[in-house]
């Protein structure tokens, strides 16, 4: 068993995991912030791929209510 090759493979896997974790953290930050306007294309693609979640409803305008 070549330990140098095993270590190189593990370092490469660590780099892949780090980039995956960073991507998921950025995605979490983007999805947790409610912004006005059109969502980024990445989010709309994800929502299209996962139709099991209902789309968030727009907030109803608050105003004087007739009693």
HUBELJO-V13788 format. One record per backbone hydrogen bond with DSSP energy under -1.0 kcal/mol. NH is the residue of the N-H (numbers start at 0). CO is the residue of the C=O. E is the energy in kcal/mol with one decimal. If there is no record, write none. Layout:
((NH | CO | E) (NH | CO | E))
//
This chain:
((5 | 1 | -1.9) (6 | 2 | -2.7) (7 | 3 | -2.2) (8 | 4 | -2.4) (9 | 5 | -2.4) (10 | 6 | -2.4) (11 | 7 | -2.1) (12 | 8 | -2.3) (13 | 9 | -2.3) (14 | 10 | -2.2) (15 | 11 | -2.2) (16 | 12 | -2.5) (17 | 13 | -2.6) (18 | 14 | -2.1) (19 | 15 | -2.1) (20 | 16 | -2.7) (21 | 17 | -2.4) (22 | 18 | -2.2) (23 | 19 | -2.3) (24 | 20 | -2.3) (25 | 21 | -2.3) (26 | 22 | -2.3) (27 | 23 | -2.2) (28 | 24 | -2.1) (29 | 25 | -2.3) (30 | 26 | -2.3) (31 | 27 | -1.6) (43 | 39 | -1.9) (44 | 40 | -2.4) (45 | 41 | -1.9) (46 | 42 | -2.5) (47 | 43 | -1.9) (48 | 44 | -1.7) (49 | 45 | -1.4) (52 | 49 | -1.0))
//
